[in-house]
Amino acid sequence: MKNVILVTDATIMGGLGTYLLEVAQFARNQGYNLLILMDNNQSTIPLYNNLVNLGIRVIREKLYRSSATYKEIYQVVQDVVTSFTPDLMHVFLGSPRSAIIPRKVALDLNVPLLFTEALVSNKLIIDKEQLKEIKFFYKKAYKVFVLSQDNFSILENHYKLSMDNVIRISNFVEVNKSVAKKSFPKPKYKAVTVARLSEQKGIDILIHAISKLPDQLKSVIDFSIYGDGEKKDDYIQLSKKLNVEHLIHFLGWKENILKVLSNYDLFILPSRFEGQPHSLLEALSFHLPSIATNVSGVPEILNNGEYGYIVDSENSDELMQAIKLFLDDPRKLAEKAASSQIHLEKNHDKEINISMIMKHWAEARSE
């Protein structure tokens, strides 16, 4: 049997959960016997259900560093690994400081370790002891996968990590081969954002940008936000304070966002920092006109503005102007999005990129 254990201590799934699910489904179809070890936070239940529905065994335990002691987490991971006897462990990280203990267990038990850095930022606070452990993992891991060149550069230049075992494999999406062309202009436009309601995703910046739109433009567009998170109540109150609550619909987390994306005219991602956002790739796969901030892997997806508008992060005025620019001439941004097809097929194709991960799994197992 080709036994592989996939581990994440993330408590909010979002794009990381989608990434893990896609890799797991692909690997299962390739004949791998998988075991998923994940945190037992309530918000991980949708991912758990999706994995179980695929026939994949899942164990949910307290893995997040603030929910159990170091010793307790170590014991749980050690017991699972010892029982399952995997050929390798692949850990999916919400940040470089995530899943410290599972990675240590893998190395202590001589299990080949691979991990994916889903989100890298030079704004993260990492203490000296954590950084020391992280540097050790980078030296001892069989392979480390990063999603963007910007993430690679931050890890190398800001955190001074050894990059000998690091490989960039871009985030991926199911590339649509046939997409219906949108008809513009329209009497009313619908914008959409798909993101966790957290400080990182910058929803407050979007709300401020909406409030600054000229009144005549506020009458021709409304905004839907799919996602949950700790800042939801704050954002609802902010929208009321700025008198735009009638323009913004907070719709919660949606399991299969692809089913609704084609109903919208504009995608907006106002993040403060990112890895390489899956939601933006999904939007482009539907040729959805897109506006996103100039952070991390976003410029690589949009090819420095060739496939969408890029604005500075934390700049609500610039974001408002980009929305206004779309409303003034929606065809221009729609053409940019439609021209991304070849770029997506070449750089972000799901089957090609996950196959590269599987190649490294096979090499790790054979050594």
Secondary structure, DSSP 8 states (H G I E B T S, - for coil): --EEEEEE--SS-HHHHHHHHHHHHHHHHTT-EEEEEEE--GGGHHHHHHHHHTT-EEEEE--STTTS-HHHHHHHHHHHHHHH--SEEEEEESSTTTTHHHHHHHHHTT--EEEEE----TT----HHHHHHHHHHHHH-SEEEES-HHHHHIIIIIS----TTEEE----B---S---------SSEEEEEE--SSGGGTHHHHHHHHHTS-HHHHTTEEEEEEB--TTHHHHHHHHHHTT-TTTEEEEE--S-THHHHTT-SEEEE--SS-SS-HHHHHHHHTT--EEEES-TTHHHHTGGGTSSEEE-TT-HHHHHHHHHHHHH-HHHHHHHHHTTHHHHHHH-BHHHHHHHHHHHHHHHHH-
